[in-house]
Structure formats: C-alpha cells, structure tokens
Amino acid sequence: MNKDMIYVKPVSFRMGSDISEDELPIREVTLKPYYIDKYPVTNEEFSRFVLAKCYKNKDCWCDDGWNFIQKNKITEPCYWNDSKWNKKEYPVTGISWYEAKAYAFFVGKSLPTEAQWEYGAKGNTNRLYPWGDEKPTSSIATFAHGCMASLDRTPTTSNNFNKNRSAVGCYDMAGNFFEWCLDSVSENYAWDNNSNNPVYIDKNNNIKIARGGSGMHDEDCLRCSARDSYVSTVGDNIFTIRCVLNIGKGSLKTPRISKKPSSLLYYQEEPPKKFNIQNWRLNFIHNSKITKLNYDQVMKLPQTTISRRMVCVCNWSIRRNWSGTYLIDLLNYLNICPQKNMYLRQISIGNKNKKSYDSTVKLDNALSNNSMIIHSVDGKPLTLEQGYPLRFYNFALLGYKSVKGLQAIEITNKYEKGYWEEKAGYDIEGIIRKKRYYFVDLNEKKYVKNEGEVKNY
C-alpha cells in the first residue's frame, strides 16, 4: 500500500455536533475499512492526470462532468499556470468537484464520503479540531481570523504545520484548502436511516459538500464536523482533493481456467523453479545502453497504489489493488526522454524448458495509459505464479500483453512479435477477438455481462 495512505479499520464513531443545525442529529455511524490519503493531492501528483490527457478522455468523467469541461473548454485546473499556486509540492487547487471526482477515478480511488472525511479528522475522539481542542492560531493552520482574509494570501505545503495532524494521522485537514467530498448537499442528517456507511447522493443536485475550511475562511470552518457546500462546477483557489480507497472483506482469487492463450500458460504453469532475488537485475535498454537495477533500487523509486479492474484472459474481471512504480517515474529516474513513435519491449526471466516470453506495446500508449511496474497485489508481494519479482502492466490492454517475471525492458524503434506473442495470435493493440466478461458488482448489486474491455467500473 502507498506509504502516504492511512488504513482505517472497520469502526463506529459519533458523527455530527450540536454546534450547528446542519450537523444534527448526532448519531453513531459505522464505516467499512478504507484507506485515506495522508496528505492532499499535490500539483506534482495531479500533473499525471494532465499529462495523460485525461481532460480529453471521456472515460475518466461522469456524464455531467464531461459535458461541463467540454462546454467550457477546460483543459487544466484554474491557477495551473499561476506561480503563486502551482509549486509542485503545494496541494492542487482551482479544481471543480467534477475534476476532483475524475482524478480520483483516474488513480483508482474515490472522493471521501462526509462520514469517511469526518472520521479521518477526529477519529473516535470528541475533539473540536483535527489536532484537538486548542484554538486555531497562525502557527497551527492557514485560515482567515474572523473571516478577514487577505487577497494576497498564499498556500502552504501540507506538512507545513506539524501540529495540524488529525486523530488518524492525516495532515492539513483544517485550513489551507477545502476538500471536496462525494456527498450532495443536505440540510442535515435526517436522511440517514441506518447510519451504516452513510452517503447522500442526489443526482438532480449539483451542489456538493466541502470540508475543512480554507485560507479564506474563519475558525468555525476548521472544526471536524463543520460542513460547507458549493456548486460542483466552481473551480476556485479554495478547493483541493484528498482521496480514499475503499476495500472489501478480502481479495478475490483468479479462477483456474484451462483454456488460456499459451502466452500466459507459459508463465503461469511453469515459472522458474528456483529464483534468487539477490542475483536478479532489471535490465533497462535504451540506445544500446543497459542500466541494471536491483530489487532494492526499484523499491526506492516513487511508489503508488491504485485500484483497477482488469479483464484477464479467462474472461473474468477482477478488481485488485496494484502497487508499484509508474513507467514515467522509471524513465524520469533514468533521465530518459524517448522520441515519439517508439515501442516498449518487455522480456521475462524465462526458465529451463521454455524460451523467455517477450511482448511489445506502443510506448506512447503505455505512457498515456499510466503503465506500471508492479511489485505487489492487494498489499502482498507478487507470487511466482503472479510474476515475481516484477510485472509490467498496461491497464488499457488485456492482461496477456503484460509480461510476468520481468527481466528486461527495452525502448526500441522496431516492432517485432516475440515467439510466444506470435503463437498467441494477437496484434500490437493486444487484440485477438472481443473477449466476453462477467462479474458481479457488489456495490450496485447487479450482474454485468459484456464484450470488449471493462470500463467505468
């Protein structure tokens, strides 16, 4: 799991307060386990969303959000090019609720519900502010005393105030920037009948909840239970994003189906019988130069965990939490800026009885689809069957274009089908034929059957 997310176990807590009518009734709320971002999303993190051209990709957006950015020709956050707000370590700002929701979807997470956000702020305590009951001061948080805000105000990094740390360990939950929540606005909590993972969604209401106050708001907005609301299209410099990752009761296991293309039978049925991680190196080849990275070096690269659904070759779709390094971060670490129209060739470790498996994808597609070098699934290191020690994954392609047991990556200007790739019969786009997939969506309580690639789930 990403070191910058905090695990929240299944819990019950008292939500709301009697300080304001919209925070009533106070009641005991029960939450399923989830992870919450330790810090708000930074400009540097959000830049991946921009560079991946998500503002031009309808698949990242809800229908209303896509219509909104198309109508208003939005291609980046407001203040994206403003040096006062766009330092890479600052929380991203100038984003509407639609942009916040699209970014969360892009990284495989979600916006927090009000209940998740409030518990993240106060935990099981009755504290008034995320840091406790001590009155806010300029040495604890960035806010406007008595709503007397300065137009020259500037943001701070999320770890600027060591004291501004919540009950569960999140930083900067009060002041600096409001954080968008998933919920639609409501007058109070009277709608909550069972207090079990509550969330209020009104598809006909485009006014959404924001929590935590900002540099333009007073002390009252910094309270853990304080609520505010704004139109979902507003992209002012008072908003930022903090995401959550919702998790279920356990990890699903891939059913064993015998009718798979030989490209995956190659590795699944006969991985190396013996493997010494101390002797293993990931060879990165570019312009005839080979750079060798050991496992510890790979693990020191920027790490990310995302929750994504994929269609495996046995035709079933499974959502998993994938942990590893974005391909773009690996290229940046190696100071490699490849030309356009190049290819990325992956080569597996291989074994005694079968040749190494290799597969080639378009490099531009791999980067735009946020391909990753995966080392863990669902919080656990890959097994040999899953592709230990590393596995390349291009989430836009079906699973059999992604090599398990990675030994080498080559940036090349040639597209050549490898032995096993040729035998499996698929092309550069990873297509043999349209694959049928089936799954049960437990959140919506429905059975899904379709063809092609899984989207919007």
N, C-alpha and C positions, 0 to 999 in steps of 0.2 A: 504494500500500500504506500502511496505517496507520503513521504515523511511530513508534508505540510497539510495533511488531513488528520483530524482527530476522531477516534472511534467513540461513538455514543451507544452504550449497551441498551437493551430494552428497559424502559424506565417509565415511571409515573411521577408527575410533579404538579404543583399548584400553579395554574396559568391564570393571568389576569391580575387586576388590582381594583381597589375601591377609590383610587385617586381620580379616575375619570370614568364617566358613564359608559364610554365605548369600550372599556376594559372589563366590563361585567358581563355575565356573572363569573366570579372566581370559581373555578372547578378543578377537579383532579383530572388531568389529561394523561393518557397512556400513549407512548410512542414506540414504534418498532425500531430496531437498531439501524443506525445510519452513520456515515462519516460526514464531517463538516470541515470546510476549509479553515485552516488555522489563520490565514490572512485573506483579505480581499484580493480579487484578481488584479494583477498589475498590468501596466501598459505593455510590458515585455511579453507577458503571457497572452494578452489579447491580440498581440501582433500576429500570432499564428493563425488566428481566425481571419484576420485581414489578408495575410499573405496567401492563405489557402483559397482566397477568392470566394469566401462564403457569402459576401454581400451579393454575389451573382449566382448563387446556388440555391434554388428554391427548396431543395430537400432539407436545408437547415432551419427552415422557418415554418411557423404556423401560417395558415392562410391569411389571417388579418395582418400579421407582421410582414409577410412578403408583399402584400398589396400596399402597405404603408411605405416600405422603403422604395418600392418601385415608383409609386406615385410621387414621392418627394425626392427621388434620385439620390438616395442616401448610399454612400459607398464606404463610409468610415464614421467613427464616433465624432460628435462635435468636440472641438478642442483637441482633436487628434494631432493637429499641426501647431498647436499653441505651446510654446516653450515653457509657459508658466505651469502647465498641467501635464505635459506629455513625457516627463522624465520616465525612463523605463522602470524605475523602482517604485513610482507612485501608483496608487490604485487607479485603474482605468476609470474615466469619467466621461460625461457628455453622452451617456447611453440611455436609450429608452428601455422600457420593460421588454419590448419585443426583441431588442438587441441582446439584452441580458439573457432572455429565455433561449434565443438562438445559440448564444455562446455556450450556455450550459449543455444544450443538446449536442453541440459540436464536440465537447470534451467527454460526452457520455455521462453527464451528471444532470442535476436538476436545480432549479431555484429552491431555496428552503421554504417550507410552509411557515406560517406565522408561529405555529407551535414549536417546530424544529428550531427556528431562529431564537425564540424566547428561551427555550431550554439551553441552547448554546450560550446564551448571555448569562443566565442566572443559575442554571443547574437546579439542584434540589434545595438551594438556599432561598431565603426570602429577601435577598439583597436588593437594594433600590437600583443600583447601577452595576454594570458588568464587573467592576473592580471591588464593589462593596457598598457601604453606606456613606462613605466620605463624600462631602460635597465636591462637585466638579471644580477644578481650577485649571488654569492655563498650563500647569505642569503635568496634568493628567490627560487632557483631551483638547482637541481643537473644536471650539464652538463659539457662539456669539453670546456673551454675557448680556442677559436682559434683552436678547434679540437685537442688540446694537452691533450688527455685522459690518465689517469693513469691506468695501468693494475691492480693496487691494489684497484681500485675504489670499493665502497660498496654502496648498495642501501639504501634508507631511507623509513620510513613509509609514507603513502600517506598524512598524516596530519602533516608532519614534518615542513612544511613551511606554516604558516598561511596566508602569502601574496599570495601564489600560489593558488589562488582561481579564478575560471572563472566567466564570466559575469552572468551565471545562477546559480552558486554556487557549481560547481564541483571542486574537489581538484586534484592537481598533474597532470594536463593535459599538462604540459610543463616540459620536463626533466624527469630524473629517468628512465623511460622506454617508448619506442614507444608503441602505442596501435593499434592493428590490426583493420582495417575497412573491411566492407563487399565487397567493390568495387574491381574490377580488375583494373590493371594499365591502364592509358590512357595518351596520350601526353599532352592533355589539356582538356578543357570542351566543345570542339566544337561539341561533340556528343549529348549534351543536347539541345534538340529541344524545349521543353516546360517549363523546369525549375520547374516542379511540382513533388516533392518527387524524385529527381533525384538519380539514382544509376546505375553504369556501370558494367554489368556482362558479362564477356566473358568466356564461358565455355571451350574454347580452350586455354586460357591463365592462367597459374598457378602463375603469378606474381600479388601480391596483395598490396594494399595501406596500409601504416602505418603512423600514425600521432603523433606529439608531441615531437619528439626528445628523446634522452636518455642520460645516463651518458657518452656515447662515442661520442656525437655529439655536435656541436657548437651552438652558439646563434641563428643562422639563422633558425635552425630546430625547435626552440621553438615558432616560430610565429604561430598564429592561422590558417593562410591559407597555411602554408608550407606543402608540400607533399613529401613523400618518398615511395619507393616500394621495395619489397623483394619477393623472391620465397616462395611459400606457405609452402614448406617443411622445411624451415630454423627454427630451434628452439634455437636461441642464447639467451644470457642473456641481450638482449636489448629490448625484447618484453614482453608485458603483455596484459591483457584483460580489457576492460570496455564494459558493455552490455547496450542495450536499450530494452525497452518493448513497442512494437507498439500497439496502441489501436484504436478501431474503433469509430463509431459515438455513439454507445450506447450498452447496454447489451441486449443480446437475452434472451427471456423468454422460459422456457421449455413448449412445448405444452402439454395440458392436455389430456392424452390418458387413457382410462378406462382399457384396457387390460394389466395390470401390475401384476407381481407376488405379492402375498399377503404380502411378506416381506416388500415391500415399501408402499403398501396401508395401512399397519399397522400404519406407522408414518405419511404419507402424509395426510391421511384423518382424522386422529384423534390424533393430538398432544395434550399434556396437555392443558386443558382449562385455568388453572391458573399456573403461574410459577414465583417464587421469586428467582431471581439470588443471593440475599444475603444469602439465605439458601442452595443454591446448592454447592456441592463439587464434584470434580473429584476424585474418589477413585482409587488409583493405587495399585494393589495387586501383591505381589511377595514374594515367600517363606513364605506364611501365614502372612506377614506383610502388613498392609494397610497404605498408605500415602494419606492424604487428601489435595487437592489443591483447593483454591477458585479461582474465575474468575480473580481477580487482579494478583494472583501469576502466573497463566497460561500466562497472557498477558505480564508479565515481563520476560518470557523465550525468547531466541533468536527468532526473528521473520523473516519470509521470505515470499515473494510473488512470485508465479510462474504462468505462463500462460500455461495451459494444456488443451488438448481436451480429452473428455471422451465420452464413449457410454453409455447413460442411458438406462434403461430397456424399454423405449418407442421407442427404436431403432434409435433415432436421436442423432447425435453427435453435441456437443456444446462446443466451446472454451470459457473458463472462466479464470479469474484471481483469484487464490486461495491464501488466506493469512492465515498464522498460524505458527505452530512450527513443525519442523521435529521430528519424533518419536525418532530418535537417540539423538537429543538435550534434549528431555524429559528424556530419560534414563540416559544421562550423568549428568543432573541436579540432578537426584535421586541417582547417584552413583551406578547404576545397570548395571552389565555386565553379561547378561544371558548366560547360556550354549547353545550349538548348539542343533538343532532339538527340539526346544521349539515351543509353539504356543502362539498366542496373541488372547485373547478373549475379545470382546467388548460387553458391556451391556448398553442398552438405559435406559432413565429415566422411560419410561412406562407411563401409565395413568390409570384412574379409571376402564375402561371397557376392557382393553386388557393387556395381560402379557407384561413384558419388552421383547424387542427384543434383541437377542444376536447372534453374528456371530463370527466365529473363522477362523483365517488365519495362515499360517506358519510364524513364527516370522522372520526367515532368509529372506524369500521373501519380507516381509513388509519392512525390513531394506534396502535390496538391491534395492527395488523399490522406496525408498525415501518417504515412507508413511508419512502423515502429520496429525496433529491435527488441523483442520480448524476452524477458528472463523469468517472469512469474505469471501465474494464472490463479485468480481467486486468492491472492495473498500467499501462495506457495510456489517455490521454485519449480520450474518445469521438470517433469519426469523424463526418463529416456524415451518413453512412448510419445510424449508430447513434444520432444525435440530438444532436450537438454544438451548443451547449456543455454543456447540462444536459438531464437526462431524469428525469422523475418515475417512481418505481417503487413500486407497492403489491404486495408479494410474494404476497399471498393471492389476487390476481386474475390471470386470464390476461393475457398480455402486451399485448393490444390495448386495455386500459383505462388504459394508462400512456403519456402524451404524450411524444414525442421533440421535440427542439429547443425547449425550454421558453422561453416569453416572459413568461407571467404566471400567477400563482396567486391565486385569489380564494376567500375564505371567505364563503359565502352561505347564506341560509336557503331558497333555491329550487333545485329540481332541474329543470333544463331540458336536454333532449338537444340536442347540437350537430348541425350538418349532417352531418358525417361519422359521428358516433356513431349518428345515426338511420339513415343509409344502410347501415351495417354490421349493424344489426338487433339489437344486444344491449341488455340492460337494466341497471339500476343495479348489479346484482350481477356484471356482466361476463359474462353467460351468453347464448350463442346456442344452443348444444346441447352435449351432452357431447363433449369432444374426445378422440380416441384418441391415445395417446402411446406411444412406443417408445424404449428406449435400452438400451445395453449397460453393465452395472455391472461395471467392470474390477476393482474390489476383491473383489467376491463371485464374479466370473467367471460372470455369468448374464445372460440376455436378459430384459428386463422389458417386458411389454405390458399396457396397462390403459386405462381410460377415466377422464375427470374431471381432477382436479388431482393433481400429483405430491406425495406426502407420504412422510416417513420415509426419504428417500434423500439 
